[in-house]
Amino acid sequence: MRRLPLRRLVTLATLTALGAATLGSTAACGDDSDGAQGGSGPVTLRLGYFPNITHAPAVVGVEKGIFAEKLGADVKLDPKTFNAGPEAIEAVFSGALDATYIGPNPTVNAFSKSKGEAVRVVSGAASGGVALVVKPGINGPQDLKGKKVATPQLGNTQDVAVRYWLKQQGLTTTKEGGGDVKIVPQQNAQTLETFRSGAIDAAWVPEPFVSQLINAGGKVLVDERDLWPDKKFVITNLLVSTKFLKAHPDVVQKLVDGQVAANEFVNSKPDEAQQAISDAIGKITGKPLDLKLIKQAWPTLEFTNDPIAASLKAGLDHAVDVKLTEPVDLKGLYDLTYLNKALKAAGKPEVTQP
């Protein structure tokens, strides 16, 4: 398995360059996979995911052998871990990746950049797990005026969310870090240090970074679940290359069967799933994620097969509203045929096709 360790987290510009360089070698390796797919040997499915809690179904599905079992002997699973959404999407575009677990903003970007041709969402994976954590002296939105708020990346899902929320509170932001509230995009791995040092006053981040900041003396000012209908919003999708989908619909069906089975495991055996996540992240990064931290973050997440399409569309509208993107026609993004077949086979309610 090719793995990109978390210690390689760097600035966005460097990461982009690193991703491009890495993808060159990955694409070269992918030639053998493509050959196998075109020959008499087993089909290879190159599956991307991130080694973190919001990708729990993927982590557990790989670690516990759930995907391998569902894919069967005729499909070779080739898991690949990534640190950021743009890197994974570039891997899909280059032909080095067939499917990936990924967040809503990179999903929209991939669909938009390819003019609706390159990717399809075939399942959801997770909802929730995001919050605005602030210093103890900040008790409301107006207390953020003149303060610095960290987000994971300019224009990413959390960056859009905080800018939109601040605008709703009558507070301004700019891409350059100006306005009433200074938005400071930085890698999540840096945020705990900058929060402790006082370089930032708050952060709108996903788990487990929310729990880390709380343990460092912060408090939750906004739980993003409270901003959405029924407290549900997509944080992780399962995205498939359209090219692979057309060539191997049977393999995609087996992959989605594995996603449904992985979520069943995660929801029915949380203790075992949490331990699997800690162990898997340890293997990938060299340092297991603290089990206590996983347990602390767990209740803020819901692992659901429903992609909650309405929340992705609303998130896009928010990004347009704060002038971080142009409008995108999302027609054709979702193909939930495979998901509903898997859900029906598992005796679960089907999901409405957007």
N, C-alpha and C positions, 0 to 999 in steps of 0.2 A: 504493500500500500504506500502510495506517495503521500507524505504528510508535511504540512507547512506549520512548524511550531509557533506558538503564540509569542515566543520571545522575538520573533521577527516583525512584530508590530512596530511600525515606524510611522513617519508622517505620511499623509495621504498621497503626496506626490511621489515619495519614494516607494510606497506600497504599490502604486499604479505601475511604476517602472519595473518593480520587482515582479509583479504579476505578469507583465508582458514578457519579461525575460524567462520566467519560469514556464509560461505557457508554450514558448517555443520548444522547449525540451519535452513538455508534456504532449504536445501535438505530435512530435516525432515518435514518442512512445505509442501514441494513439494509432499510428499506422498499422501496427500489428493487430490492435483490437478491431480496426475496420476490416482488415483482411480476414480475421476470424469470423466477423459478422457476414462477410460476403462468401465464405467458404463453407466447408462441411463441418467445421468444428463448432463448439458451443458459442452462442452469442455472448459478448461481453457487455455488461451494463456498468458504465462509469458513473457512480453516484456521488455527488458532492453534498457536504454538510459542514456545519460549524461545530466545534467541540465546546458547546455551552448548553445551558439549561433550556433555553427557548427552542433548541433543536433536539429536545429529549427523545422524541419518537425515532429520529434518525440514529442518534447515539445508541439508544437501547436496541433498536432494530439490527444494527450492525454488531454490537457487542454480544448480544444474546443469540445471534444466529437466526433471528426471525426472518430477515430478508432472504438469507441464503436458503432457508427451508422452503419459503414460498416460491422463490425463483426456480428451485429444482436443479437437477444435474445438468440440464441443457443450457443453463445460463450461468456465466461466471460473473460474480459480483466483484467490482473493482472500486472500493470506497476511496474517496479523496477528501481531505479536510482543507478548509479555507478559513481565512481570517476576516474576510470582508466580502460584502455582496458584489461590488464591482468586479472583483477578481474572479469570482465564480461565474458571473455572467460572461466575462471575456472568455472563460474556458468553454462555455456553451457555444459562444459565437465562433470560436476557433475550431470547434469540432473535437475538443479534448474532453468534453463532458457531455453525457447524455441526459442527465437529470440532476436536479439539485434542490435541496431545502434552502429556502431563501425568504427574506423579508418582503413586505409589500412594495416599498419604494424601488428597489432593484427590479422587482417584477414588472412594474409599470415602465421603468426605463428600458428594459429589454424589449418589451412589446412595442414601445414607441419607436425606438431606434431601428427596429427591424420592420417597421410599418405593419406590424401585426402578423408577421410571417414566421418568426423564429421559434417562438415558445408558446406553450399552453400550460395553464394551471390545471392539474388533474386532482388535487386534493388540498385540503387544509392540513394543519398540523398542530398549531398552538395559538392561543389567544391570551392577551393580558401580559402581566409581568413587567410593566413600565410605570415609572413614577418620577415626579419632581421632588428631589430631596434638597433641603435647604439647611442653612445654619440656624441654630436655635433662636436667634433674635429676629428672624423673618417670620411674620405671622400672617401675611396676606400678600396679594399681588402688588399692591402699591409699595410695599417694603422692598420690592425688587428693583425699584427705580435707582439707577446708578450702580447697580450690582452686576457681577459677572456670572453668567450661567453657562455651564459646559453642556455640549451635545456631542454625540459620537462622530459626526461628520457633517459638513455643510450640505444641506439639502437631503440628508437621510431622513428616515421615517420619524425619529425622535426630534430632529432639528425642525422639521416641518410642524410637528405637534406643538412644541413649545412656542414657536413664533406665532402660530395661529391662536393659541390660547392667550398669549400676551396681547395680541391685537384685540381679542374679545374683551380684554380687561382695560383697553384704552392705552396700552403701552406700545411704543414703537421699537423696532429693531431694524438693522440693516445687514446686508451680506458681509459688509466690511467690518462688522463688530461695533457699529455706532448705534445711535438711538437711545431711547430711555433705558433699555436693558442691553448690556453688552453680551452678545452670544459668542462663546469661545469654543469652536469645534476642536476636539482633541480625541485621541484614541482613548477608549474606555479604560485601558490598562494604566493610563496616566492620571485618570480622574481622582482616584483615591488619594494619591500623593498631593495633587494640587488643591484638593478640598482640605486636607489636613494642614497644608502650609498656609492656607488663606488666599492662594492665588485665584481661587474661584469661590463664589458664595453659595452656589447651588448647581445642580445638574439634573437634566432630564434624560434618564438612562434606563436601559433594560436590566433585568436580573442577570447575574447575581450582583451586579454593581450597585443596585438599589440597597440590597442588604448590607453590602460592604460599607456604604456611606452611612447607613443608619448605625452600624456598629462603631463607626468613627465619630459619632456624636451628632449626626444629622437627624432630621425628622422629615417625614413625608408631608409636603404641603398639598400636592395633588397626586392622587392615585388615578392614572389615566382611565382605568375601568369606569370611574364615576362620570366620565365625559361621554360615554357611549351607551346606546340603547341596550338594555339587558346586561350591561357591564361587559359586552363582548366586542372585541376588535381583533383583526388578524395581526399576528406578529410573525408567523411563519407559514409559508405555503410550500407545496411540493410542485415544482416546475419541471416540465419535460421538453426537450428539444423536439420541435415539430418534425424534423427530419427523422429522428429516431422513432417517434410515435407512428409515423406513416410506415416505416420499414418494419417495425416490430410491435404492433399493437398488442400481441399476446404477452410480450415481456412487460409492457407497461401495465397490463392488467395484473400480472403477478406482482409487480412492484407496488401497485396500489393495494392489492390484497395484503402485502407485507406491511404497508403503512397502517391499515386498519387493525391488523393483528398487533403491531407495535404499540399503537395507542391503547388497545385493550389491555396489554401487559402493563403499560405505564400507569393506567388508571386503576387496574385491579390489584397490582402488586407494587404500590409506591415505594415501600422500603427497599425492595429488591432492585427496582428501577433506579432509585437514588444512588444505591451502592454501585450499580453498573455504570452510571454516569461518572461518578467519582473515579472509578477504576479506569474507565476508558479515557478520560481526560488526562489521567496520570500517564497512561501509555503514550498518548499523542504528544503531550507537552513536557513530560518528564516530572510533572508535579501534580498529584491528584488534587481536585477541587475539594475543599474542606466539606465533609459530609454534613456538618452542622449548618454551614452556609446554604447548602442545597435544601436542607429541610426547612430552613427559615424562609427561603424564597418560594418554595413549592406552592403554598396556598394562594399566591398571587397569580398563578398560571392555570389555565384550563387547556387540557390537551384534547382537541376536538378535530374531527375529520372535516367538518364544515369550514370552507375557506372564508366564510363571512364576507362575501363579495361586496355587500353594501358598504362595509367599513373601508375596503380598499378604494372604492369609488369616492367615498367621502374624504379620505386622506388625500387623494389626487386633487379634489376640489379645494381642499385647504392649502395645498402647495401652490395651486394657481392663484388663490386669494392673497397669499403672502409673496407672490411674484418670484417663486423659486422654480417654476416650470410653466410650460404652455399646456393648454387643454389637450387631452388625448382621448380618442375614441377607443373605448375598451371592448367594443363588440368583437367577439371571437376569442377573447383571452381565455375563457374557461371552457374546458371539456370535462364535464363531470360524469360522463357515461360510465367510465371505468370505476369511479368511486361508488356510484349508485349500484352497480352490479356487485361490487365487493360488499357493500353495506347490506344489500338484500340477501346475499349468501350467508352473511353473519347474523341475520335476523335483526338488523338494526334499521331505524327509519332512514329513508332516502333523503338526499339534500336537493333542494330546488335549484334547477339550472338557471343561472342568471340570464 
